[in-house]
Amino acid sequence: MTNLTRREIGLGLGATVAGTSAAGTFAIAQGGGKVVIIGGGPGGATVAHQLKLGEHKLDVTLIEVSKVYTTCFFSNLYLGGFRSYASLQHNYDGLKRLGVKVVHALATDVDTSRKVVTAGKSSYSYDRLVVAPGIDIKFDSIEGYSQKVAEIMPHAYLPGAQTQLLKRQLEAMKNGGTVVMVAPNNPYRCPPGPYERACMIGHFLKTKKPKSKLVILDPKRAFSKQPVFVEAFGKYYKDIIELNLTNEIDDYAVSKIDAKTKTLTTKAGKSWKADVANVIPSQRAGAIAVKMGLTQGDWCPVNAENFTSTQVKEVYVIGDATIAAEMPKSAFSANSQAKVVAADILSALANKPKFSPNFRNTCWSMVAPDDSVKIGAGYLPKGQKLDPVAPFVSKPGEDAALRKEVFQESLAWYSGIIEDVFAKGAKKKG
């Protein structure tokens, strides 16, 4: 496997905006520029941070409805009892100190002809627009599931209250109860996410409710890091985790849910009754992307070299909302894409040559105490796709020391990317 260096971990990716090492490296052309960013997650907030590092006088507005951002990444560790909920929450004070105008409102409309974003009761003009809307849940992708039913059978795939709800339900469940997890079909946010969650729920059950079990109903025939997850299920959670993967005989896609009885039925006609049900349905790009016409199907296609939209001119789209084959939807990916976009914007505004983009991704998954696995690659544009370069993945049978090292690496990465995204250590710019 490829291990990240200390510098790479500390930065969350391994590079700041290409060509910038200190604020003011780029001199914006006469007339300046206004950049508006919709969405304050790992993609959008990183763009804001990197733009201010590149040119602190640039007018940057970040529109994000939440005053405190709760990370979806590492939330599975909260379910497993390895992190506090508070450790997942981060504010925007660091970005504000850098001079980013942070607007806590919901972006409801964009007039791309006039270059104006409407959020709340105010409007914001721009020269460059970045849209990082994250995902929305497709509640109607499973019969009987809805936003209301999610309050009974949580998806917990959007950060915040849903994650806390699932945790409370697990804690309240009787010892001997059954947890049923419905995995989503491709593509979706964080491909290894449901299986790390299975391990964390498995750990919780093993240590707190050992008579209980977790049943996974999966519409797919294969999934990310499958060999090491299957190994973990057998090694740590034998007789606790039951994996039902679609095969030639049975289709384990859930076709119907009865919320009153908490019964889940698959396309093969098999049914399970749950004490706790974690239903992760299909997903799509966030609502503002759909309204803007940025989507083709459920996701936003982009030009691979700089993540400009293929659907709407002069708009960048980054993060989980994009369909950037072969690059997966992850916080690391969004952070990497954001740096390329920030460099592209700074180069354009300063009339400077653009740098060749270099994208990266790594996804860590905790499977047990001091045992984590990972997958990743570099990505280079090739036509409209991003081709993987030097891919790596954890393998079954690795020794405990290596797995502990990967776990420690993941913790360092989390600290690094939080600084990279939210600029927590930033000092106020004069």
MIFITOR-340986 format. One record per residue (C-alpha): residue in three letters; x, y, z. Coordinates in steps of 0.02 Angstrom, whole numbers, plus 50000, padded with zeros to 5 digits. Layout:
# residues N
("ALA"; (X; Y; Z)),
...
# end
This chain:
# residues 430
("MET"; (50000; 50000; 50000)),
("THR"; (50050; 50181; 49976)),
("ASN"; (50071; 50276; 50140)),
("LEU"; (50049; 50463; 50148)),
("THR"; (50192; 50570; 50211)),
("ARG"; (50172; 50678; 50366)),
("ARG"; (50157; 50832; 50256)),
("GLU"; (50021; 50752; 50150)),
("ILE"; (49923; 50701; 50304)),
("GLY"; (49943; 50872; 50383)),
("LEU"; (49876; 50958; 50229)),
("GLY"; (49737; 50833; 50201)),
("LEU"; (49790; 50812; 50021)),
("GLY"; (49973; 50851; 49998)),
("ALA"; (49965; 51019; 49910)),
("THR"; (49889; 51190; 49926)),
("VAL"; (49833; 51287; 49773)),
("ALA"; (49960; 51258; 49637)),
("GLY"; (50081; 51404; 49630)),
("THR"; (50029; 51480; 49796)),
("SER"; (50124; 51466; 49958)),
("ALA"; (50071; 51626; 50043)),
("ALA"; (49930; 51752; 50032)),
("GLY"; (49957; 51875; 49892)),
("THR"; (50053; 51761; 49772)),
("PHE"; (49922; 51796; 49639)),
("ALA"; (49894; 51977; 49593)),
("ILE"; (49715; 51989; 49534)),
("ALA"; (49695; 52085; 49373)),
("GLN"; (49628; 52262; 49380)),
("GLY"; (49444; 52264; 49424)),
("GLY"; (49463; 52123; 49550)),
("GLY"; (49337; 51984; 49559)),
("LYS"; (49194; 51915; 49660)),
("VAL"; (49180; 51729; 49694)),
("VAL"; (49023; 51653; 49766)),
("ILE"; (49024; 51475; 49833)),
("ILE"; (48866; 51377; 49869)),
("GLY"; (48893; 51243; 50002)),
("GLY"; (49013; 51245; 50148)),
("GLY"; (49070; 51064; 50159)),
("PRO"; (49242; 50992; 50117)),
("GLY"; (49227; 51054; 49938)),
("GLY"; (49153; 51227; 49954)),
("ALA"; (49242; 51280; 50113)),
("THR"; (49410; 51221; 50044)),
("VAL"; (49386; 51331; 49890)),
("ALA"; (49352; 51481; 50002)),
("HIS"; (49506; 51445; 50107)),
("GLN"; (49620; 51417; 49958)),
("LEU"; (49561; 51573; 49868)),
("LYS"; (49603; 51678; 50020)),
("LEU"; (49773; 51596; 50033)),
("GLY"; (49803; 51637; 49851)),
("GLU"; (49744; 51818; 49859)),
("HIS"; (49678; 51883; 50025)),
("LYS"; (49602; 52038; 49942)),
("LEU"; (49487; 51933; 49833)),
("ASP"; (49301; 51953; 49873)),
("VAL"; (49243; 51779; 49926)),
("THR"; (49067; 51738; 49986)),
("LEU"; (49025; 51566; 50055)),
("ILE"; (48839; 51525; 50066)),
("GLU"; (48801; 51384; 50189)),
("VAL"; (48639; 51360; 50284)),
("SER"; (48718; 51275; 50436)),
("LYS"; (48813; 51379; 50564)),
("VAL"; (48901; 51221; 50624)),
("TYR"; (48955; 51088; 50499)),
("THR"; (48946; 50906; 50556)),
("THR"; (49059; 50791; 50457)),
("CYS"; (48983; 50637; 50379)),
("PHE"; (49159; 50564; 50368)),
("PHE"; (49207; 50485; 50536)),
("SER"; (49025; 50485; 50593)),
("ASN"; (49027; 50295; 50588)),
("LEU"; (49157; 50301; 50726)),
("TYR"; (49031; 50397; 50831)),
("LEU"; (48906; 50255; 50804)),
("GLY"; (49039; 50131; 50860)),
("GLY"; (49080; 50229; 51017)),
("PHE"; (49253; 50286; 50962)),
("ARG"; (49217; 50472; 50942)),
("SER"; (49105; 50600; 51024)),
("TYR"; (48974; 50690; 50922)),
("ALA"; (49054; 50857; 50967)),
("SER"; (49217; 50802; 50884)),
("LEU"; (49125; 50796; 50716)),
("GLN"; (49064; 50977; 50727)),
("HIS"; (49157; 51127; 50659)),
("ASN"; (49118; 51311; 50636)),
("TYR"; (49170; 51439; 50507)),
("ASP"; (49261; 51561; 50621)),
("GLY"; (49430; 51525; 50542)),
("LEU"; (49368; 51567; 50368)),
("LYS"; (49287; 51725; 50434)),
("ARG"; (49453; 51779; 50509)),
("LEU"; (49532; 51760; 50337)),
("GLY"; (49402; 51879; 50267)),
("VAL"; (49281; 51756; 50189)),
("LYS"; (49103; 51824; 50196)),
("VAL"; (49006; 51678; 50269)),
("VAL"; (48818; 51688; 50239)),
("HIS"; (48712; 51565; 50339)),
("ALA"; (48563; 51549; 50224)),
("LEU"; (48493; 51426; 50098)),
("ALA"; (48535; 51463; 49917)),
("THR"; (48368; 51451; 49828)),
("ASP"; (48400; 51520; 49654)),
("VAL"; (48538; 51565; 49533)),
("ASP"; (48520; 51679; 49383)),
("THR"; (48670; 51630; 49278)),
("SER"; (48635; 51760; 49145)),
("ARG"; (48643; 51902; 49272)),
("LYS"; (48768; 51808; 49381)),
("VAL"; (48667; 51826; 49541)),
("VAL"; (48635; 51702; 49681)),
("THR"; (48481; 51720; 49792)),
("ALA"; (48497; 51658; 49971)),
("GLY"; (48370; 51702; 50103)),
("LYS"; (48310; 51879; 50070)),
("SER"; (48473; 51937; 49992)),
("SER"; (48560; 51925; 49824)),
("TYR"; (48745; 51903; 49789)),
("SER"; (48828; 51947; 49623)),
("TYR"; (48980; 51850; 49562)),
("ASP"; (49114; 51840; 49429)),
("ARG"; (49148; 51657; 49466)),
("LEU"; (49025; 51533; 49542)),
("VAL"; (49065; 51368; 49629)),
("VAL"; (48923; 51249; 49671)),
("ALA"; (48958; 51115; 49803)),
("PRO"; (48782; 51062; 49856)),
("GLY"; (48819; 50886; 49920)),
("ILE"; (48684; 50754; 49905)),
("ASP"; (48498; 50734; 49930)),
("ILE"; (48414; 50570; 49977)),
("LYS"; (48297; 50493; 49846)),
("PHE"; (48162; 50443; 49968)),
("ASP"; (48048; 50378; 49831)),
("SER"; (48177; 50253; 49769)),
("ILE"; (48105; 50124; 49891)),
("GLU"; (47917; 50098; 49905)),
("GLY"; (47855; 50149; 50077)),
("TYR"; (48007; 50256; 50120)),
("SER"; (47991; 50445; 50142)),
("GLN"; (48064; 50589; 50238)),
("LYS"; (47934; 50556; 50373)),
("VAL"; (47977; 50370; 50381)),
("ALA"; (48162; 50418; 50397)),
("GLU"; (48117; 50480; 50571)),
("ILE"; (48075; 50299; 50614)),
("MET"; (48200; 50210; 50503)),
("PRO"; (48346; 50332; 50483)),
("HIS"; (48463; 50337; 50335)),
("ALA"; (48595; 50432; 50437)),
("TYR"; (48683; 50476; 50274)),
("LEU"; (48666; 50664; 50293)),
("PRO"; (48767; 50734; 50439)),
("GLY"; (48678; 50787; 50597)),
("ALA"; (48513; 50737; 50675)),
("GLN"; (48493; 50575; 50577)),
("THR"; (48659; 50508; 50642)),
("GLN"; (48609; 50549; 50820)),
("LEU"; (48440; 50465; 50794)),
("LEU"; (48519; 50303; 50735)),
("LYS"; (48638; 50305; 50884)),
("ARG"; (48493; 50329; 51006)),
("GLN"; (48396; 50187; 50926)),
("LEU"; (48544; 50069; 50940)),
("GLU"; (48567; 50114; 51123)),
("ALA"; (48382; 50090; 51161)),
("MET"; (48366; 49923; 51070)),
("LYS"; (48346; 49767; 51176)),
("ASN"; (48489; 49645; 51190)),
("GLY"; (48441; 49513; 51064)),
("GLY"; (48365; 49635; 50941)),
("THR"; (48395; 49638; 50754)),
("VAL"; (48470; 49784; 50658)),
("VAL"; (48436; 49785; 50471)),
("MET"; (48543; 49893; 50357)),
("VAL"; (48490; 49930; 50179)),
("ALA"; (48641; 49969; 50070)),
("PRO"; (48620; 50084; 49919)),
("ASN"; (48651; 50052; 49735)),
("ASN"; (48796; 50136; 49646)),
("PRO"; (48841; 50276; 49635)),
("TYR"; (48826; 50352; 49809)),
("ARG"; (48922; 50453; 49938)),
("CYS"; (49074; 50361; 50009)),
("PRO"; (49073; 50187; 49929)),
("PRO"; (49150; 50098; 50082)),
("GLY"; (49039; 50196; 50204)),
("PRO"; (48899; 50069; 50233)),
("TYR"; (49024; 49929; 50268)),
("GLU"; (49127; 50030; 50390)),
("ARG"; (48961; 50072; 50473)),
("ALA"; (48920; 49886; 50480)),
("CYS"; (49085; 49855; 50571)),
("MET"; (49052; 49997; 50693)),
("ILE"; (48876; 49937; 50729)),
("GLY"; (48946; 49761; 50743)),
("HIS"; (49072; 49823; 50873)),
("PHE"; (48934; 49911; 50969)),
("LEU"; (48827; 49754; 50971)),
("LYS"; (48974; 49642; 51017)),
("THR"; (49020; 49749; 51167)),
("LYS"; (48850; 49813; 51224)),
("LYS"; (48715; 49696; 51158)),
("PRO"; (48801; 49529; 51117)),
("LYS"; (48640; 49433; 51086)),
("SER"; (48594; 49551; 50944)),
("LYS"; (48635; 49540; 50758)),
("LEU"; (48652; 49651; 50606)),
("VAL"; (48579; 49598; 50438)),
("ILE"; (48642; 49686; 50280)),
("LEU"; (48530; 49687; 50126)),
("ASP"; (48634; 49740; 49976)),
("PRO"; (48570; 49766; 49797)),
("LYS"; (48749; 49756; 49730)),
("ARG"; (48851; 49603; 49684)),
("ALA"; (49014; 49680; 49744)),
("PHE"; (49070; 49831; 49844)),
("SER"; (49222; 49936; 49886)),
("LYS"; (49359; 49849; 49989)),
("GLN"; (49250; 49693; 49994)),
("PRO"; (49388; 49566; 50036)),
("VAL"; (49447; 49659; 50191)),
("PHE"; (49271; 49696; 50251)),
("VAL"; (49218; 49515; 50230)),
("GLU"; (49375; 49465; 50324)),
("ALA"; (49328; 49585; 50466)),
("PHE"; (49149; 49520; 50473)),
("GLY"; (49215; 49344; 50500)),
("LYS"; (49361; 49388; 50613)),
("TYR"; (49276; 49511; 50731)),
("TYR"; (49089; 49492; 50708)),
("LYS"; (49054; 49309; 50671)),
("ASP"; (48872; 49267; 50713)),
("ILE"; (48837; 49455; 50730)),
("ILE"; (48845; 49520; 50550)),
("GLU"; (48749; 49432; 50413)),
("LEU"; (48791; 49495; 50237)),
("ASN"; (48661; 49464; 50101)),
("LEU"; (48739; 49513; 49935)),
("THR"; (48639; 49501; 49774)),
("ASN"; (48686; 49349; 49670)),
("GLU"; (48622; 49246; 49523)),
("ILE"; (48482; 49173; 49629)),
("ASP"; (48426; 49310; 49750)),
("ASP"; (48408; 49497; 49725)),
("TYR"; (48429; 49580; 49894)),
("ALA"; (48376; 49753; 49835)),
("VAL"; (48240; 49812; 49955)),
("SER"; (48083; 49847; 49855)),
("LYS"; (47959; 49885; 49994)),
("ILE"; (47957; 49949; 50173)),
("ASP"; (47816; 49937; 50300)),
("ALA"; (47859; 50071; 50426)),
("LYS"; (47722; 50018; 50550)),
("THR"; (47791; 49843; 50570)),
("LYS"; (47971; 49887; 50524)),
("THR"; (47968; 49752; 50391)),
("LEU"; (48083; 49759; 50240)),
("THR"; (48049; 49654; 50085)),
("THR"; (48174; 49620; 49945)),
("LYS"; (48143; 49599; 49759)),
("ALA"; (48169; 49412; 49786)),
("GLY"; (48017; 49413; 49900)),
("LYS"; (48109; 49385; 50063)),
("SER"; (48063; 49488; 50217)),
("TRP"; (48151; 49541; 50376)),
("LYS"; (48077; 49624; 50529)),
("ALA"; (48191; 49749; 50613)),
("ASP"; (48204; 49819; 50788)),
("VAL"; (48315; 49955; 50713)),
("ALA"; (48320; 49988; 50526)),
("ASN"; (48456; 50091; 50443)),
("VAL"; (48390; 50123; 50267)),
("ILE"; (48516; 50202; 50148)),
("PRO"; (48423; 50235; 49984)),
("SER"; (48485; 50298; 49817)),
("GLN"; (48548; 50476; 49810)),
("ARG"; (48563; 50624; 49692)),
("ALA"; (48644; 50795; 49681)),
("GLY"; (48581; 50929; 49800)),
("ALA"; (48421; 51023; 49755)),
("ILE"; (48502; 51186; 49697)),
("ALA"; (48603; 51090; 49566)),
("VAL"; (48444; 51012; 49498)),
("LYS"; (48356; 51181; 49494)),
("MET"; (48504; 51260; 49402)),
("GLY"; (48502; 51125; 49268)),
("LEU"; (48674; 51062; 49316)),
("THR"; (48619; 50881; 49322)),
("GLN"; (48608; 50746; 49190)),
("GLY"; (48506; 50610; 49272)),
("ASP"; (48543; 50617; 49458)),
("TRP"; (48718; 50692; 49453)),
("CYS"; (48817; 50838; 49384)),
("PRO"; (48935; 50797; 49239)),
("VAL"; (49092; 50903; 49237)),
("ASN"; (49242; 50938; 49127)),
("ALA"; (49379; 50832; 49202)),
("GLU"; (49519; 50958; 49186)),
("ASN"; (49442; 51093; 49298)),
("PHE"; (49269; 51035; 49357)),
("THR"; (49170; 51162; 49259)),
("SER"; (48994; 51105; 49222)),
("THR"; (48959; 51025; 49054)),
("GLN"; (48778; 51083; 49068)),
("VAL"; (48791; 51267; 49117)),
("LYS"; (48929; 51381; 49060)),
("GLU"; (49046; 51470; 49182)),
("VAL"; (48994; 51368; 49334)),
("TYR"; (49107; 51251; 49433)),
("VAL"; (49032; 51099; 49520)),
("ILE"; (49130; 50997; 49647)),
("GLY"; (49109; 50862; 49778)),
("ASP"; (48981; 50724; 49800)),
("ALA"; (48857; 50804; 49679)),
("THR"; (48971; 50770; 49530)),
("ILE"; (48988; 50615; 49426)),
("ALA"; (49176; 50619; 49403)),
("ALA"; (49212; 50443; 49342)),
("GLU"; (49318; 50358; 49401)),
("MET"; (49343; 50469; 49553)),
("PRO"; (49231; 50417; 49700)),
("LYS"; (49123; 50531; 49805)),
("SER"; (49220; 50568; 49964)),
("ALA"; (49280; 50711; 50074)),
("PHE"; (49458; 50684; 50013)),
("SER"; (49399; 50693; 49831)),
("ALA"; (49300; 50852; 49863)),
("ASN"; (49450; 50933; 49949)),
("SER"; (49562; 50884; 49804)),
("GLN"; (49440; 50949; 49674)),
("ALA"; (49420; 51111; 49771)),
("LYS"; (49606; 51148; 49760)),
("VAL"; (49608; 51124; 49573)),
("VAL"; (49456; 51238; 49555)),
("ALA"; (49532; 51373; 49667)),
("ALA"; (49692; 51369; 49563)),
("ASP"; (49591; 51381; 49403)),
("ILE"; (49494; 51532; 49467)),
("LEU"; (49649; 51622; 49530)),
("SER"; (49740; 51592; 49366)),
("ALA"; (49592; 51657; 49265)),
("LEU"; (49569; 51814; 49372)),
("ALA"; (49754; 51852; 49369)),
("ASN"; (49775; 51812; 49183)),
("LYS"; (49908; 51683; 49229)),
("PRO"; (49944; 51515; 49146)),
("LYS"; (49844; 51371; 49217)),
("PHE"; (49926; 51222; 49301)),
("SER"; (49901; 51042; 49252)),
("PRO"; (49775; 50967; 49374)),
("ASN"; (49820; 50824; 49488)),
("PHE"; (49681; 50744; 49590)),
("ARG"; (49694; 50619; 49733)),
("ASN"; (49582; 50519; 49846)),
("THR"; (49601; 50404; 49996)),
("CYS"; (49460; 50326; 50096)),
("TRP"; (49499; 50252; 50267)),
("SER"; (49380; 50133; 50355)),
("MET"; (49390; 50074; 50535)),
("VAL"; (49341; 49891; 50553)),
("ALA"; (49388; 49862; 50737)),
("PRO"; (49492; 49945; 50875)),
("ASP"; (49664; 49991; 50804)),
("ASP"; (49619; 49908; 50640)),
("SER"; (49586; 50017; 50489)),
("VAL"; (49594; 49986; 50302)),
("LYS"; (49606; 50104; 50154)),
("ILE"; (49588; 50124; 49967)),
("GLY"; (49644; 50264; 49853)),
("ALA"; (49731; 50327; 49697)),
("GLY"; (49787; 50479; 49603)),
("TYR"; (49681; 50538; 49455)),
("LEU"; (49727; 50624; 49293)),
("PRO"; (49606; 50695; 49164)),
("LYS"; (49588; 50592; 49007)),
("GLY"; (49451; 50655; 48894)),
("GLN"; (49296; 50674; 49002)),
("LYS"; (49355; 50546; 49130)),
("LEU"; (49480; 50544; 49272)),
("ASP"; (49596; 50395; 49253)),
("PRO"; (49664; 50316; 49412)),
("VAL"; (49853; 50320; 49436)),
("ALA"; (49947; 50208; 49558)),
("PRO"; (49791; 50138; 49644)),
("PHE"; (49811; 50049; 49810)),
("VAL"; (49698; 49951; 49928)),
("SER"; (49718; 49858; 50093)),
("LYS"; (49726; 49669; 50081)),
("PRO"; (49664; 49528; 50191)),
("GLY"; (49793; 49452; 50309)),
("GLU"; (49891; 49612; 50344)),
("ASP"; (49979; 49615; 50512)),
("ALA"; (49911; 49709; 50662)),
("ALA"; (50052; 49837; 50663)),
("LEU"; (50013; 49893; 50485)),
("ARG"; (49827; 49905; 50520)),
("LYS"; (49861; 50009; 50677)),
("GLU"; (49974; 50122; 50575)),
("VAL"; (49835; 50148; 50448)),
("PHE"; (49714; 50189; 50590)),
("GLN"; (49835; 50320; 50660)),
("GLU"; (49857; 50388; 50484)),
("SER"; (49669; 50411; 50469)),
("LEU"; (49664; 50511; 50631)),
("ALA"; (49803; 50624; 50569)),
("TRP"; (49712; 50647; 50404)),
("TYR"; (49552; 50699; 50493)),
("SER"; (49644; 50833; 50591)),
("GLY"; (49733; 50889; 50433)),
("ILE"; (49581; 50903; 50323)),
("ILE"; (49481; 50996; 50456)),
("GLU"; (49617; 51128; 50461)),
("ASP"; (49626; 51127; 50272)),
("VAL"; (49438; 51151; 50254)),
("PHE"; (49392; 51266; 50398)),
("ALA"; (49558; 51359; 50427)),
("LYS"; (49540; 51339; 50615)),
("GLY"; (49713; 51407; 50650)),
("ALA"; (49693; 51558; 50537)),
("LYS"; (49733; 51731; 50602)),
("LYS"; (49631; 51883; 50555)),
("LYS"; (49690; 51971; 50398)),
("GLY"; (49711; 52156; 50406)),
# end
